Every structure is written in C-alpha cells, then in structure tokens.
C-alpha cells in the first residue's frame, strides 16, 4: 500500500510498524512529534514527546530547533502496547498506545545522560528493560 501524507516542513525520520497490529504505524518526526497512523482508516493521532502533549496545529519553532529535537529511534514493546521514543537533545519517552485517540499518552519520560541517543530497543525481549546507544 502506497500512503502519501503531506507533513509540510516537518519531515518523517523513523517509521515503526506495530508488531501485532500491522495497520498501525508510528512515525517519528523531525520536531519530536510521534504520529500514530492507521493505514486502513487513515486516522491519525500525534503526541509531542518533547512537551508531553498533542502538538498545536502550527508549531512556532525554527528549522534548527526542529532538527535539534528530532526523533532518532523508536521501539515497540514486544509484549505490551507501549513504544519507546528516543528524541535527540531531549531524552526518551514511553508512550502507552491505546489506539488512534487521546487515550494514547506519554506515561513516563527519562532524561538521558547523553542527549544524542541514536538507537533504542527493548532488552532481553522483556517489558521494562531497554538499552540505548549514543552518538557521542
């Protein structure tokens, strides 16, 4: 299926398909936002991992600010409806995915020792343990 979405000046950086719901995609954007998209219904819902809320229609950030806070990686929990999101210069957020709705919320944030996280994944195929890799 070829899906085309107009993101405007904000660009997608990472796409992860839900491991059990193949029509659900998480799309990490260049401004720290995660867009959850259902390919069947074309519904979407966004969360701002930097501010911990749904993004405003018009973000008033400069281009350099958007790049600075870009989603660098995401990883779906192998057992639960959670996704880890690594955001450059902001750390990690854990999102509880409850469908394409405002029930999907950030449940925890982690301040990174290194602000340049480039990879994130669940450790030992268990919920609760994860590992990050850094650029610096």
Backbone torsions as a table, in degrees:
resi	resn	phi	psi	omega
1	UNK	NA	129.8	179.0
2	UNK	-100.5	110.1	-178.5
3	UNK	-108.2	129.1	178.3
4	UNK	-119.6	124.4	179.7
5	UNK	-125.2	133.4	176.8
6	UNK	-88.6	110.0	-179.2
7	UNK	-93.0	-5.7	-175.4
8	UNK	70.9	-141.2	-177.2
9	UNK	-75.3	-13.7	179.8
10	UNK	-86.5	133.5	-173.7
11	UNK	-111.7	144.9	173.2
12	UNK	-71.0	140.2	-179.5
13	UNK	-115.8	-35.5	-176.1
14	UNK	-142.0	136.3	175.6
15	UNK	-126.2	129.8	177.2
16	UNK	-130.6	127.4	177.2
17	UNK	-84.5	137.0	178.0
18	UNK	-59.6	134.5	-175.7
19	UNK	-68.6	-21.1	-179.0
20	UNK	-118.0	-19.5	180.0
21	UNK	-117.8	86.3	-168.9
22	UNK	-64.0	-13.9	177.5
23	UNK	-86.6	-7.5	-177.8
24	UNK	-98.4	127.0	175.7
25	UNK	-119.6	142.6	169.3
26	UNK	-107.0	126.4	-177.2
27	UNK	-119.4	114.0	178.7
28	UNK	-86.3	130.5	-172.3
29	UNK	-105.3	167.8	-177.1
30	UNK	-73.0	-2.3	179.1
31	UNK	-116.9	14.3	178.8
32	UNK	87.8	4.0	179.3
33	UNK	-90.9	142.7	171.3
34	UNK	-110.6	125.1	177.8
35	UNK	-103.6	121.1	174.0
36	UNK	-95.0	127.2	-172.5
37	UNK	-131.4	130.6	176.0
38	UNK	-99.7	115.8	-176.5
39	UNK	-67.2	-30.4	-179.8
40	UNK	-73.3	-47.8	-174.8
41	UNK	-93.8	-14.4	-174.1
42	UNK	62.5	15.1	174.3
43	UNK	-75.4	151.7	177.1
44	UNK	-143.3	158.9	176.3
45	UNK	-147.2	137.7	-176.8
46	UNK	-118.9	146.4	172.3
47	UNK	-130.6	138.5	177.6
48	UNK	-93.7	109.0	-177.7
49	UNK	-70.9	-16.4	179.4
50	UNK	-83.8	-42.1	-177.4
51	UNK	-100.7	-11.7	177.5
52	UNK	73.3	33.3	-178.6
53	UNK	-154.9	170.6	174.1
54	UNK	-66.4	137.1	-176.4
55	UNK	-72.0	152.7	175.1
56	UNK	-70.9	160.4	178.8
57	UNK	-57.8	-44.8	-179.3
58	UNK	-118.1	111.8	176.8
59	UNK	-83.2	134.5	-178.0
60	UNK	-100.4	45.2	-178.4
61	UNK	-106.0	150.0	176.7
62	UNK	-74.5	164.3	-179.8
63	UNK	-59.6	-41.6	-179.8
64	UNK	-65.0	-34.6	178.3
65	UNK	-67.2	-39.8	178.2
66	UNK	-63.6	-42.8	179.3
67	UNK	-66.4	-40.2	-178.0
68	UNK	-61.4	-33.0	-176.5
69	UNK	-107.3	29.8	-176.1
70	UNK	-69.8	142.0	171.2
71	UNK	-67.4	126.2	-178.0
72	UNK	-101.4	-27.4	177.7
73	UNK	-164.8	160.9	176.8
74	UNK	-145.3	152.9	178.7
75	UNK	-147.7	122.8	176.0
76	UNK	-74.4	140.9	174.8
77	UNK	-63.8	133.3	-178.7
78	UNK	-70.4	-15.8	-175.1
79	UNK	-123.9	-23.4	-175.7
80	UNK	-124.3	174.3	-178.0
81	UNK	-88.9	55.3	179.8
82	UNK	-123.8	154.7	173.8
83	UNK	-137.5	134.5	173.9
84	UNK	-89.7	138.3	179.9
85	UNK	-129.0	122.3	175.6
86	UNK	-98.2	127.7	-179.9
87	UNK	-120.8	123.3	179.5
88	UNK	-58.0	135.2	179.1
89	UNK	65.6	15.1	179.1
90	UNK	-137.3	-21.0	-179.4
91	UNK	106.5	-145.5	-173.7
92	UNK	-128.5	141.6	171.3
93	UNK	-125.5	147.3	177.6
94	UNK	-109.0	120.9	-177.7
95	UNK	-109.9	132.5	172.7
96	UNK	-91.1	109.7	-178.8
97	UNK	-82.8	118.4	-180.0
98	UNK	-124.5	35.8	-179.7
99	UNK	96.6	178.1	-179.0
100	UNK	-82.9	75.6	-177.2
101	UNK	-161.4	174.1	179.2
102	UNK	-74.3	2.3	171.5
103	UNK	-74.0	-22.2	174.9
104	UNK	-74.5	119.2	-172.7
105	UNK	-139.6	156.5	170.6
106	UNK	-74.8	124.9	-178.3
107	UNK	-104.5	-18.7	177.2
108	UNK	-161.1	147.4	173.4
109	UNK	-122.3	151.1	-179.9
110	UNK	-127.7	125.9	174.3
111	UNK	-80.0	127.8	-177.2
112	UNK	-84.9	143.6	173.1
113	UNK	-66.5	-38.3	174.1
114	UNK	-107.9	133.7	-179.8
115	UNK	-85.7	-0.4	-177.1
116	UNK	-110.5	52.5	177.9
117	UNK	-67.5	127.3	-179.6
118	UNK	-111.2	-22.2	178.8
119	UNK	-141.2	149.9	177.6
120	UNK	-147.7	141.2	176.0
121	UNK	-157.4	159.0	178.3
122	UNK	-76.1	134.8	-177.3
123	UNK	-89.3	139.7	174.2
124	UNK	55.5	25.0	177.6
125	UNK	54.5	32.8	179.5
126	UNK	-121.6	144.8	173.9
127	UNK	-69.7	140.4	175.2
128	UNK	101.7	-25.1	179.8
129	UNK	-109.3	128.0	176.2
130	UNK	-141.9	161.6	-177.2
131	UNK	-127.7	144.0	175.3
132	UNK	-123.0	155.1	172.1
133	UNK	-120.5	144.1	-174.5
134	UNK	-115.8	153.8	177.2
135	UNK	-80.4	-25.6	-175.6
136	UNK	-94.4	NA	NA
